[in-house]
Amino acid sequence: MSLRISEISLTERQIEVLHLLAQGKRGSNIAVQLGISVCTIRAHIRNAMQKLDAANIPHAVARAYVKGILS
């Protein structure tokens, strides 16, 4: 399932990872919490950054807030 806001379609998992990053969690901690590999977390982050046209993780989180994806 995906969420479409302002022509940006992120998966639920990508949104979940961005939310956890916004809380200050690191990729390795997120991987343990979600029970998936760090490589998978990196892929979710990379894909979300591409979709949000973000240069880095803080930029992706900020854009997600501005677009109303995170609240």
N, CA, C, O and CB atoms as a CASP TS submission, in Angstrom:
PFRMAT TS
TARGET T0000
AUTHOR 0000-0000-0000
METHOD Language model
MODEL 1
PARENT N/A
ATOM      1  N   MET     1       0.847  -1.177   0.000  1.00  0.00           N
ATOM      2  CA  MET     1       0.000   0.000   0.000  1.00  0.00           C
ATOM      3  C   MET     1       0.889   1.235   0.000  1.00  0.00           C
ATOM      4  O   MET     1       1.970   1.211   0.587  1.00  0.00           O
ATOM      5  CB  MET     1      -0.962   0.001   1.219  1.00  0.00           C
ATOM      6  N   SER     2       0.466   2.293  -0.632  1.00  0.00           N
ATOM      7  CA  SER     2       1.253   3.517  -0.663  1.00  0.00           C
ATOM      8  C   SER     2       0.369   4.714  -0.369  1.00  0.00           C
ATOM      9  O   SER     2      -0.855   4.642  -0.480  1.00  0.00           O
ATOM     10  CB  SER     2       1.946   3.685  -2.020  1.00  0.00           C
ATOM     11  N   LEU     3       0.994   5.796   0.002  1.00  0.00           N
ATOM     12  CA  LEU     3       0.307   7.033   0.323  1.00  0.00           C
ATOM     13  C   LEU     3       0.674   8.053  -0.741  1.00  0.00           C
ATOM     14  O   LEU     3       1.858   8.284  -0.991  1.00  0.00           O
ATOM     15  CB  LEU     3       0.676   7.541   1.753  1.00  0.00           C
ATOM     16  N   ARG     4      -0.313   8.666  -1.369  1.00  0.00           N
ATOM     17  CA  ARG     4      -0.040   9.637  -2.424  1.00  0.00           C
ATOM     18  C   ARG     4      -0.432  11.025  -1.924  1.00  0.00           C
ATOM     19  O   ARG     4      -1.603  11.313  -1.680  1.00  0.00           O
ATOM     20  CB  ARG     4      -0.811   9.276  -3.736  1.00  0.00           C
ATOM     21  N   ILE     5       0.577  11.869  -1.780  1.00  0.00           N
ATOM     22  CA  ILE     5       0.358  13.244  -1.355  1.00  0.00           C
ATOM     23  C   ILE     5       1.186  14.132  -2.269  1.00  0.00           C
ATOM     24  O   ILE     5       2.397  13.947  -2.398  1.00  0.00           O
ATOM     25  CB  ILE     5       0.738  13.457   0.159  1.00  0.00           C
ATOM     26  N   SER     6       0.531  15.091  -2.899  1.00  0.00           N
ATOM     27  CA  SER     6       1.214  16.016  -3.802  1.00  0.00           C
ATOM     28  C   SER     6       2.099  15.272  -4.799  1.00  0.00           C
ATOM     29  O   SER     6       3.255  15.639  -5.011  1.00  0.00           O
ATOM     30  CB  SER     6       2.052  17.012  -3.003  1.00  0.00           C
ATOM     31  N   GLU     7       1.558  14.247  -5.395  1.00  0.00           N
ATOM     32  CA  GLU     7       2.250  13.463  -6.419  1.00  0.00           C
ATOM     33  C   GLU     7       3.443  12.686  -5.888  1.00  0.00           C
ATOM     34  O   GLU     7       4.253  12.204  -6.680  1.00  0.00           O
ATOM     35  CB  GLU     7       2.704  14.365  -7.518  1.00  0.00           C
ATOM     36  N   ILE     8       3.576  12.549  -4.587  1.00  0.00           N
ATOM     37  CA  ILE     8       4.644  11.738  -3.996  1.00  0.00           C
ATOM     38  C   ILE     8       4.000  10.494  -3.417  1.00  0.00           C
ATOM     39  O   ILE     8       3.078  10.580  -2.607  1.00  0.00           O
ATOM     40  CB  ILE     8       5.442  12.532  -2.894  1.00  0.00           C
ATOM     41  N   SER     9       4.485   9.350  -3.832  1.00  0.00           N
ATOM     42  CA  SER     9       3.924   8.093  -3.380  1.00  0.00           C
ATOM     43  C   SER     9       4.978   7.310  -2.603  1.00  0.00           C
ATOM     44  O   SER     9       5.873   6.705  -3.194  1.00  0.00           O
ATOM     45  CB  SER     9       3.399   7.271  -4.571  1.00  0.00           C
ATOM     46  N   LEU    10       4.868   7.326  -1.277  1.00  0.00           N
ATOM     47  CA  LEU    10       5.777   6.579  -0.421  1.00  0.00           C
ATOM     48  C   LEU    10       5.052   5.350   0.122  1.00  0.00           C
ATOM     49  O   LEU    10       3.850   5.392   0.385  1.00  0.00           O
ATOM     50  CB  LEU    10       6.308   7.468   0.740  1.00  0.00           C
ATOM     51  N   THR    11       5.785   4.270   0.284  1.00  0.00           N
ATOM     52  CA  THR    11       5.184   3.081   0.883  1.00  0.00           C
ATOM     53  C   THR    11       5.005   3.313   2.379  1.00  0.00           C
ATOM     54  O   THR    11       5.613   4.216   2.955  1.00  0.00           O
ATOM     55  CB  THR    11       6.056   1.818   0.619  1.00  0.00           C
ATOM     56  N   GLU    12       4.176   2.500   2.992  1.00  0.00           N
ATOM     57  CA  GLU    12       3.981   2.607   4.441  1.00  0.00           C
ATOM     58  C   GLU    12       5.299   2.401   5.173  1.00  0.00           C
ATOM     59  O   GLU    12       5.567   3.073   6.169  1.00  0.00           O
ATOM     60  CB  GLU    12       2.938   1.584   4.926  1.00  0.00           C
ATOM     61  N   ARG    13       6.119   1.484   4.691  1.00  0.00           N
ATOM     62  CA  ARG    13       7.400   1.210   5.345  1.00  0.00           C
ATOM     63  C   ARG    13       8.346   2.404   5.209  1.00  0.00           C
ATOM     64  O   ARG    13       9.053   2.740   6.159  1.00  0.00           O
ATOM     65  CB  ARG    13       8.050  -0.054   4.747  1.00  0.00           C
ATOM     66  N   GLN    14       8.366   3.042   4.047  1.00  0.00           N
ATOM     67  CA  GLN    14       9.205   4.223   3.867  1.00  0.00           C
ATOM     68  C   GLN    14       8.775   5.335   4.824  1.00  0.00           C
ATOM     69  O   GLN    14       9.614   6.018   5.410  1.00  0.00           O
ATOM     70  CB  GLN    14       9.141   4.715   2.407  1.00  0.00           C
ATOM     71  N   ILE    15       7.485   5.506   4.973  1.00  0.00           N
ATOM     72  CA  ILE    15       6.965   6.510   5.908  1.00  0.00           C
ATOM     73  C   ILE    15       7.342   6.148   7.331  1.00  0.00           C
ATOM     74  O   ILE    15       7.738   7.015   8.110  1.00  0.00           O
ATOM     75  CB  ILE    15       5.436   6.640   5.781  1.00  0.00           C
ATOM     76  N   GLU    16       7.224   4.877   7.677  1.00  0.00           N
ATOM     77  CA  GLU    16       7.580   4.419   9.021  1.00  0.00           C
ATOM     78  C   GLU    16       9.060   4.686   9.308  1.00  0.00           C
ATOM     79  O   GLU    16       9.408   5.154  10.392  1.00  0.00           O
ATOM     80  CB  GLU    16       7.267   2.914   9.178  1.00  0.00           C
ATOM     81  N   VAL    17       9.918   4.392   8.351  1.00  0.00           N
ATOM     82  CA  VAL    17      11.354   4.621   8.523  1.00  0.00           C
ATOM     83  C   VAL    17      11.638   6.117   8.657  1.00  0.00           C
ATOM     84  O   VAL    17      12.425   6.515   9.516  1.00  0.00           O
ATOM     85  CB  VAL    17      12.150   4.026   7.334  1.00  0.00           C
ATOM     86  N   LEU    18      11.020   6.943   7.837  1.00  0.00           N
ATOM     87  CA  LEU    18      11.207   8.394   7.951  1.00  0.00           C
ATOM     88  C   LEU    18      10.746   8.901   9.316  1.00  0.00           C
ATOM     89  O   LEU    18      11.396   9.756   9.919  1.00  0.00           O
ATOM     90  CB  LEU    18      10.442   9.122   6.833  1.00  0.00           C
ATOM     91  N   HIS    19       9.644   8.382   9.789  1.00  0.00           N
ATOM     92  CA  HIS    19       9.121   8.769  11.110  1.00  0.00           C
ATOM     93  C   HIS    19      10.135   8.425  12.202  1.00  0.00           C
ATOM     94  O   HIS    19      10.388   9.238  13.092  1.00  0.00           O
ATOM     95  CB  HIS    19       7.765   8.060  11.394  1.00  0.00           C
ATOM     96  N   LEU    20      10.708   7.242  12.139  1.00  0.00           N
ATOM     97  CA  LEU    20      11.696   6.831  13.132  1.00  0.00           C
ATOM     98  C   LEU    20      12.982   7.662  13.010  1.00  0.00           C
ATOM     99  O   LEU    20      13.605   7.989  14.020  1.00  0.00           O
ATOM    100  CB  LEU    20      12.013   5.334  12.975  1.00  0.00           C
ATOM    101  N   LEU    21      13.374   7.998  11.794  1.00  0.00           N
ATOM    102  CA  LEU    21      14.532   8.873  11.596  1.00  0.00           C
ATOM    103  C   LEU    21      14.251  10.256  12.188  1.00  0.00           C
ATOM    104  O   LEU    21      15.135  10.872  12.784  1.00  0.00           O
ATOM    105  CB  LEU    21      14.881   8.989  10.087  1.00  0.00           C
ATOM    106  N   ALA    22      13.033  10.733  12.024  1.00  0.00           N
ATOM    107  CA  ALA    22      12.651  12.038  12.569  1.00  0.00           C
ATOM    108  C   ALA    22      12.730  12.048  14.093  1.00  0.00           C
ATOM    109  O   ALA    22      12.922  13.100  14.703  1.00  0.00           O
ATOM    110  CB  ALA    22      11.237  12.410  12.118  1.00  0.00           C
ATOM    111  N   GLN    23      12.582  10.870  14.704  1.00  0.00           N
ATOM    112  CA  GLN    23      12.688  10.743  16.159  1.00  0.00           C
ATOM    113  C   GLN    23      14.143  10.646  16.607  1.00  0.00           C
ATOM    114  O   GLN    23      14.421  10.550  17.803  1.00  0.00           O
ATOM    115  CB  GLN    23      11.913   9.518  16.641  1.00  0.00           C
ATOM    116  N   GLY    24      15.073  10.672  15.648  1.00  0.00           N
ATOM    117  CA  GLY    24      16.489  10.634  15.963  1.00  0.00           C
ATOM    118  C   GLY    24      17.095   9.245  16.019  1.00  0.00           C
ATOM    119  O   GLY    24      18.239   9.084  16.443  1.00  0.00           O
ATOM    120  N   LYS    25      16.340   8.238  15.596  1.00  0.00           N
ATOM    121  CA  LYS    25      16.872   6.876  15.607  1.00  0.00           C
ATOM    122  C   LYS    25      17.826   6.671  14.443  1.00  0.00           C
ATOM    123  O   LYS    25      17.685   7.293  13.390  1.00  0.00           O
ATOM    124  CB  LYS    25      15.733   5.846  15.548  1.00  0.00           C
ATOM    125  N   ARG    26      18.794   5.796  14.644  1.00  0.00           N
ATOM    126  CA  ARG    26      19.779   5.465  13.612  1.00  0.00           C
ATOM    127  C   ARG    26      19.293   4.262  12.816  1.00  0.00           C
ATOM    128  O   ARG    26      18.458   3.487  13.282  1.00  0.00           O
ATOM    129  CB  ARG    26      21.173   5.178  14.241  1.00  0.00           C
ATOM    130  N   GLY    27      19.826   4.120  11.617  1.00  0.00           N
ATOM    131  CA  GLY    27      19.429   3.016  10.749  1.00  0.00           C
ATOM    132  C   GLY    27      19.569   1.660  11.397  1.00  0.00           C
ATOM    133  O   GLY    27      18.698   0.804  11.239  1.00  0.00           O
ATOM    134  N   SER    28      20.657   1.447  12.127  1.00  0.00           N
ATOM    135  CA  SER    28      20.870   0.143  12.767  1.00  0.00           C
ATOM    136  C   SER    28      19.825  -0.124  13.848  1.00  0.00           C
ATOM    137  O   SER    28      19.368  -1.256  14.005  1.00  0.00           O
ATOM    138  CB  SER    28      22.278   0.071  13.374  1.00  0.00           C
ATOM    139  N   ASN    29      19.445   0.920  14.596  1.00  0.00           N
ATOM    140  CA  ASN    29      18.409   0.759  15.624  1.00  0.00           C
ATOM    141  C   ASN    29      17.038   0.497  14.995  1.00  0.00           C
ATOM    142  O   ASN    29      16.247  -0.301  15.499  1.00  0.00           O
ATOM    143  CB  ASN    29      18.347   2.012  16.518  1.00  0.00           C
ATOM    144  N   ILE    30      16.779   1.182  13.893  1.00  0.00           N
ATOM    145  CA  ILE    30      15.512   0.986  13.181  1.00  0.00           C
ATOM    146  C   ILE    30      15.433  -0.438  12.652  1.00  0.00           C
ATOM    147  O   ILE    30      14.381  -1.073  12.730  1.00  0.00           O
ATOM    148  CB  ILE    30      15.364   2.003  12.020  1.00  0.00           C
ATOM    149  N   ALA    31      16.531  -0.939  12.118  1.00  0.00           N
ATOM    150  CA  ALA    31      16.563  -2.303  11.588  1.00  0.00           C
ATOM    151  C   ALA    31      16.216  -3.310  12.678  1.00  0.00           C
ATOM    152  O   ALA    31      15.419  -4.221  12.450  1.00  0.00           O
ATOM    153  CB  ALA    31      17.945  -2.621  10.993  1.00  0.00           C
ATOM    154  N   VAL    32      16.802  -3.154  13.849  1.00  0.00           N
ATOM    155  CA  VAL    32      16.511  -4.063  14.959  1.00  0.00           C
ATOM    156  C   VAL    32      15.048  -3.941  15.370  1.00  0.00           C
ATOM    157  O   VAL    32      14.364  -4.945  15.567  1.00  0.00           O
ATOM    158  CB  VAL    32      17.434  -3.769  16.163  1.00  0.00           C
ATOM    159  N   GLN    33      14.570  -2.695  15.498  1.00  0.00           N
ATOM    160  CA  GLN    33      13.186  -2.460  15.921  1.00  0.00           C
ATOM    161  C   GLN    33      12.179  -3.082  14.959  1.00  0.00           C
ATOM    162  O   GLN    33      11.172  -3.648  15.384  1.00  0.00           O
ATOM    163  CB  GLN    33      12.922  -0.966  16.042  1.00  0.00           C
ATOM    164  N   LEU    34      12.460  -2.974  13.659  1.00  0.00           N
ATOM    165  CA  LEU    34      11.515  -3.481  12.651  1.00  0.00           C
ATOM    166  C   LEU    34      11.793  -4.928  12.252  1.00  0.00           C
ATOM    167  O   LEU    34      11.002  -5.542  11.537  1.00  0.00           O
ATOM    168  CB  LEU    34      11.561  -2.603  11.416  1.00  0.00           C
ATOM    169  N   GLY    35      12.914  -5.466  12.715  1.00  0.00           N
ATOM    170  CA  GLY    35      13.240  -6.855  12.409  1.00  0.00           C
ATOM    171  C   GLY    35      13.641  -7.080  10.965  1.00  0.00           C
ATOM    172  O   GLY    35      13.360  -8.131  10.390  1.00  0.00           O
ATOM    173  N   ILE    36      14.303  -6.085  10.378  1.00  0.00           N
ATOM    174  CA  ILE    36      14.784  -6.213   9.004  1.00  0.00           C
ATOM    175  C   ILE    36      16.253  -5.800   8.966  1.00  0.00           C
ATOM    176  O   ILE    36      16.777  -5.276   9.949  1.00  0.00           O
ATOM    177  CB  ILE    36      13.929  -5.343   8.018  1.00  0.00           C
ATOM    178  N   SER    37      16.911  -6.030   7.848  1.00  0.00           N
ATOM    179  CA  SER    37      18.348  -5.759   7.762  1.00  0.00           C
ATOM    180  C   SER    37      18.630  -4.270   7.584  1.00  0.00           C
ATOM    181  O   SER    37      17.777  -3.502   7.139  1.00  0.00           O
ATOM    182  CB  SER    37      18.965  -6.545   6.606  1.00  0.00           C
ATOM    183  N   VAL    38      19.846  -3.892   7.942  1.00  0.00           N
ATOM    184  CA  VAL    38      20.293  -2.517   7.746  1.00  0.00           C
ATOM    185  C   VAL    38      20.297  -2.177   6.260  1.00  0.00           C
ATOM    186  O   VAL    38      19.997  -1.045   5.880  1.00  0.00           O
ATOM    187  CB  VAL    38      21.697  -2.306   8.352  1.00  0.00           C
ATOM    188  N   CYS    39      20.635  -3.146   5.423  1.00  0.00           N
ATOM    189  CA  CYS    39      20.615  -2.919   3.968  1.00  0.00           C
ATOM    190  C   CYS    39      19.210  -2.568   3.484  1.00  0.00           C
ATOM    191  O   CYS    39      19.041  -1.715   2.613  1.00  0.00           O
ATOM    192  CB  CYS    39      21.130  -4.165   3.221  1.00  0.00           C
ATOM    193  N   THR    40      18.220  -3.223   4.047  1.00  0.00           N
ATOM    194  CA  THR    40      16.834  -2.927   3.673  1.00  0.00           C
ATOM    195  C   THR    40      16.444  -1.536   4.146  1.00  0.00           C
ATOM    196  O   THR    40      15.759  -0.807   3.428  1.00  0.00           O
ATOM    197  CB  THR    40      15.873  -3.978   4.261  1.00  0.00           C
ATOM    198  N   ILE    41      16.872  -1.162   5.342  1.00  0.00           N
ATOM    199  CA  ILE    41      16.604   0.188   5.844  1.00  0.00           C
ATOM    200  C   ILE    41      17.228   1.218   4.909  1.00  0.00           C
ATOM    201  O   ILE    41      16.590   2.205   4.544  1.00  0.00           O
ATOM    202  CB  ILE    41      17.151   0.362   7.287  1.00  0.00           C
ATOM    203  N   ARG    42      18.470   0.982   4.528  1.00  0.00           N
ATOM    204  CA  ARG    42      19.150   1.903   3.610  1.00  0.00           C
ATOM    205  C   ARG    42      18.395   2.032   2.289  1.00  0.00           C
ATOM    206  O   ARG    42      18.296   3.123   1.728  1.00  0.00           O
ATOM    207  CB  ARG    42      20.586   1.429   3.346  1.00  0.00           C
ATOM    208  N   ALA    43      17.867   0.919   1.798  1.00  0.00           N
ATOM    209  CA  ALA    43      17.097   0.950   0.544  1.00  0.00           C
ATOM    210  C   ALA    43      15.825   1.776   0.719  1.00  0.00           C
ATOM    211  O   ALA    43      15.474   2.559  -0.163  1.00  0.00           O
ATOM    212  CB  ALA    43      16.739  -0.487   0.084  1.00  0.00           C
ATOM    213  N   HIS    44      15.137   1.611   1.839  1.00  0.00           N
ATOM    214  CA  HIS    44      13.924   2.406   2.100  1.00  0.00           C
ATOM    215  C   HIS    44      14.272   3.889   2.165  1.00  0.00           C
ATOM    216  O   HIS    44      13.559   4.726   1.611  1.00  0.00           O
ATOM    217  CB  HIS    44      13.244   1.957   3.424  1.00  0.00           C
ATOM    218  N   ILE    45      15.373   4.209   2.843  1.00  0.00           N
ATOM    219  CA  ILE    45      15.793   5.608   2.959  1.00  0.00           C
ATOM    220  C   ILE    45      16.153   6.165   1.586  1.00  0.00           C
ATOM    221  O   ILE    45      15.711   7.252   1.215  1.00  0.00           O
ATOM    222  CB  ILE    45      16.995   5.742   3.925  1.00  0.00           C
ATOM    223  N   ARG    46      16.955   5.416   0.835  1.00  0.00           N
ATOM    224  CA  ARG    46      17.379   5.858  -0.500  1.00  0.00           C
ATOM    225  C   ARG    46      16.166   6.098  -1.407  1.00  0.00           C
ATOM    226  O   ARG    46      16.100   7.113  -2.101  1.00  0.00           O
ATOM    227  CB  ARG    46      18.323   4.810  -1.139  1.00  0.00           C
ATOM    228  N   ASN    47      15.210   5.166  -1.400  1.00  0.00           N
ATOM    229  CA  ASN    47      14.025   5.302  -2.251  1.00  0.00           C
ATOM    230  C   ASN    47      13.161   6.480  -1.817  1.00  0.00           C
ATOM    231  O   ASN    47      12.642   7.212  -2.660  1.00  0.00           O
ATOM    232  CB  ASN    47      13.202   4.014  -2.223  1.00  0.00           C
ATOM    233  N   ALA    48      13.003   6.667  -0.509  1.00  0.00           N
ATOM    234  CA  ALA    48      12.219   7.798  -0.012  1.00  0.00           C
ATOM    235  C   ALA    48      12.896   9.114  -0.381  1.00  0.00           C
ATOM    236  O   ALA    48      12.229  10.070  -0.776  1.00  0.00           O
ATOM    237  CB  ALA    48      12.032   7.701   1.519  1.00  0.00           C
ATOM    238  N   MET    49      14.222   9.162  -0.254  1.00  0.00           N
ATOM    239  CA  MET    49      14.960  10.376  -0.614  1.00  0.00           C
ATOM    240  C   MET    49      14.784  10.702  -2.092  1.00  0.00           C
ATOM    241  O   MET    49      14.611  11.865  -2.459  1.00  0.00           O
ATOM    242  CB  MET    49      16.453  10.216  -0.284  1.00  0.00           C
ATOM    243  N   GLN    50      14.828   9.689  -2.932  1.00  0.00           N
ATOM    244  CA  GLN    50      14.620   9.907  -4.376  1.00  0.00           C
ATOM    245  C   GLN    50      13.229  10.466  -4.633  1.00  0.00           C
ATOM    246  O   GLN    50      13.073  11.452  -5.353  1.00  0.00           O
ATOM    247  CB  GLN    50      14.816   8.589  -5.167  1.00  0.00           C
ATOM    248  N   LYS    51      12.225   9.840  -4.048  1.00  0.00           N
ATOM    249  CA  LYS    51      10.849  10.271  -4.266  1.00  0.00           C
ATOM    250  C   LYS    51      10.597  11.682  -3.753  1.00  0.00           C
ATOM    251  O   LYS    51       9.803  12.430  -4.323  1.00  0.00           O
ATOM    252  CB  LYS    51       9.895   9.308  -3.598  1.00  0.00           C
ATOM    253  N   LEU    52      11.286  12.038  -2.664  1.00  0.00           N
ATOM    254  CA  LEU    52      11.120  13.370  -2.079  1.00  0.00           C
ATOM    255  C   LEU    52      12.084  14.392  -2.679  1.00  0.00           C
ATOM    256  O   LEU    52      12.046  15.569  -2.318  1.00  0.00           O
ATOM    257  CB  LEU    52      11.318  13.302  -0.576  1.00  0.00           C
ATOM    258  N   ASP    53      12.945  13.948  -3.590  1.00  0.00           N
ATOM    259  CA  ASP    53      13.958  14.799  -4.210  1.00  0.00           C
ATOM    260  C   ASP    53      14.798  15.481  -3.129  1.00  0.00           C
ATOM    261  O   ASP    53      15.012  16.693  -3.152  1.00  0.00           O
ATOM    262  CB  ASP    53      13.297  15.854  -5.133  1.00  0.00           C
ATOM    263  N   ALA    54      15.264  14.665  -2.182  1.00  0.00           N
ATOM    264  CA  ALA    54      16.030  15.162  -1.042  1.00  0.00           C
ATOM    265  C   ALA    54      17.513  14.848  -1.202  1.00  0.00           C
ATOM    266  O   ALA    54      17.887  13.806  -1.742  1.00  0.00           O
ATOM    267  CB  ALA    54      15.500  14.558   0.263  1.00  0.00           C
ATOM    268  N   ALA    55      18.345  15.759  -0.728  1.00  0.00           N
ATOM    269  CA  ALA    55      19.792  15.609  -0.839  1.00  0.00           C
ATOM    270  C   ALA    55      20.378  14.728   0.254  1.00  0.00           C
ATOM    271  O   ALA    55      21.426  14.112   0.064  1.00  0.00           O
ATOM    272  CB  ALA    55      20.450  16.960  -0.801  1.00  0.00           C
ATOM    273  N   ASN    56      19.702  14.666   1.400  1.00  0.00           N
ATOM    274  CA  ASN    56      20.196  13.875   2.525  1.00  0.00           C
ATOM    275  C   ASN    56      19.013  13.516   3.439  1.00  0.00           C
ATOM    276  O   ASN    56      17.875  13.904   3.174  1.00  0.00           O
ATOM    277  CB  ASN    56      21.303  14.659   3.319  1.00  0.00           C
ATOM    278  N   ILE    57      19.293  12.784   4.497  1.00  0.00           N
ATOM    279  CA  ILE    57      18.212  12.316   5.373  1.00  0.00           C
ATOM    280  C   ILE    57      17.476  13.470   6.050  1.00  0.00           C
ATOM    281  O   ILE    57      16.245  13.485   6.023  1.00  0.00           O
ATOM    282  CB  ILE    57      18.769  11.375   6.431  1.00  0.00           C
ATOM    283  N   PRO    58      18.169  14.439   6.658  1.00  0.00           N
ATOM    284  CA  PRO    58      17.422  15.549   7.273  1.00  0.00           C
ATOM    285  C   PRO    58      16.545  16.297   6.264  1.00  0.00           C
ATOM    286  O   PRO    58      15.441  16.732   6.592  1.00  0.00           O
ATOM    287  CB  PRO    58      18.392  16.528   7.927  1.00  0.00           C
ATOM    288  N   HIS    59      17.045  16.441   5.046  1.00  0.00           N
ATOM    289  CA  HIS    59      16.262  17.094   3.993  1.00  0.00           C
ATOM    290  C   HIS    59      15.016  16.265   3.671  1.00  0.00           C
ATOM    291  O   HIS    59      13.935  16.823   3.484  1.00  0.00           O
ATOM    292  CB  HIS    59      17.123  17.296   2.716  1.00  0.00           C
ATOM    293  N   ALA    60      15.158  14.951   3.605  1.00  0.00           N
ATOM    294  CA  ALA    60      14.016  14.074   3.328  1.00  0.00           C
ATOM    295  C   ALA    60      12.972  14.177   4.430  1.00  0.00           C
ATOM    296  O   ALA    60      11.775  14.256   4.153  1.00  0.00           O
ATOM    297  CB  ALA    60      14.478  12.619   3.177  1.00  0.00           C
ATOM    298  N   VAL    61      13.423  14.175   5.675  1.00  0.00           N
ATOM    299  CA  VAL    61      12.490  14.294   6.804  1.00  0.00           C
ATOM    300  C   VAL    61      11.773  15.639   6.744  1.00  0.00           C
ATOM    301  O   VAL    61      10.556  15.705   6.919  1.00  0.00           O
ATOM    302  CB  VAL    61      13.236  14.139   8.158  1.00  0.00           C
ATOM    303  N   ALA    62      12.525  16.712   6.496  1.00  0.00           N
ATOM    304  CA  ALA    62      11.923  18.044   6.408  1.00  0.00           C
ATOM    305  C   ALA    62      10.897  18.110   5.282  1.00  0.00           C
ATOM    306  O   ALA    62       9.799  18.635   5.469  1.00  0.00           O
ATOM    307  CB  ALA    62      13.006  19.108   6.194  1.00  0.00           C
ATOM    308  N   ARG    63      11.249  17.585   4.128  1.00  0.00           N
ATOM    309  CA  ARG    63      10.308  17.606   2.997  1.00  0.00           C
ATOM    310  C   ARG    63       9.061  16.774   3.296  1.00  0.00           C
ATOM    311  O   ARG    63       7.959  17.138   2.885  1.00  0.00           O
ATOM    312  CB  ARG    63      10.992  17.082   1.721  1.00  0.00           C
ATOM    313  N   ALA    64       9.230  15.673   4.001  1.00  0.00           N
ATOM    314  CA  ALA    64       8.080  14.838   4.371  1.00  0.00           C
ATOM    315  C   ALA    64       7.142  15.609   5.290  1.00  0.00           C
ATOM    316  O   ALA    64       5.923  15.485   5.171  1.00  0.00           O
ATOM    317  CB  ALA    64       8.547  13.534   5.056  1.00  0.00           C
ATOM    318  N   TYR    65       7.689  16.396   6.199  1.00  0.00           N
ATOM    319  CA  TYR    65       6.853  17.235   7.070  1.00  0.00           C
ATOM    320  C   TYR    65       6.146  18.308   6.266  1.00  0.00           C
ATOM    321  O   TYR    65       4.947  18.525   6.445  1.00  0.00           O
ATOM    322  CB  TYR    65       7.699  17.883   8.175  1.00  0.00           C
ATOM    323  N   VAL    66       6.871  18.983   5.381  1.00  0.00           N
ATOM    324  CA  VAL    66       6.291  20.055   4.574  1.00  0.00           C
ATOM    325  C   VAL    66       5.175  19.528   3.679  1.00  0.00           C
ATOM    326  O   VAL    66       4.161  20.197   3.481  1.00  0.00           O
ATOM    327  CB  VAL    66       7.372  20.725   3.724  1.00  0.00           C
ATOM    328  N   LYS    67       5.369  18.323   3.140  1.00  0.00           N
ATOM    329  CA  LYS    67       4.362  17.731   2.248  1.00  0.00           C
ATOM    330  C   LYS    67       3.188  17.111   3.015  1.00  0.00           C
ATOM    331  O   LYS    67       2.215  16.667   2.406  1.00  0.00           O
ATOM    332  CB  LYS    67       5.011  16.670   1.367  1.00  0.00           C
ATOM    333  N   GLY    68       3.279  17.081   4.345  1.00  0.00           N
ATOM    334  CA  GLY    68       2.182  16.524   5.146  1.00  0.00           C
ATOM    335  C   GLY    68       2.236  15.012   5.260  1.00  0.00           C
ATOM    336  O   GLY    68       1.270  14.393   5.706  1.00  0.00           O
ATOM    337  N   ILE    69       3.338  14.412   4.868  1.00  0.00           N
ATOM    338  CA  ILE    69       3.482  12.970   4.955  1.00  0.00           C
ATOM    339  C   ILE    69       3.747  12.563   6.402  1.00  0.00           C
ATOM    340  O   ILE    69       3.237  11.550   6.881  1.00  0.00           O
ATOM    341  CB  ILE    69       4.617  12.478   4.033  1.00  0.00           C
ATOM    342  N   LEU    70       4.554  13.373   7.087  1.00  0.00           N
ATOM    343  CA  LEU    70       4.801  13.188   8.522  1.00  0.00           C
ATOM    344  C   LEU    70       4.107  14.320   9.253  1.00  0.00           C
ATOM    345  O   LEU    70       3.975  15.432   8.741  1.00  0.00           O
ATOM    346  CB  LEU    70       6.342  13.157   8.854  1.00  0.00           C
ATOM    347  N   SER    71       3.671  14.014  10.449  1.00  0.00           N
ATOM    348  CA  SER    71       3.036  15.081  11.246  1.00  0.00           C
ATOM    349  C   SER    71       3.444  14.988  12.692  1.00  0.00           C
ATOM    350  O   SER    71       3.011  15.800  13.509  1.00  0.00           O
ATOM    351  CB  SER    71       1.513  15.012  11.135  1.00  0.00           C
TER
END
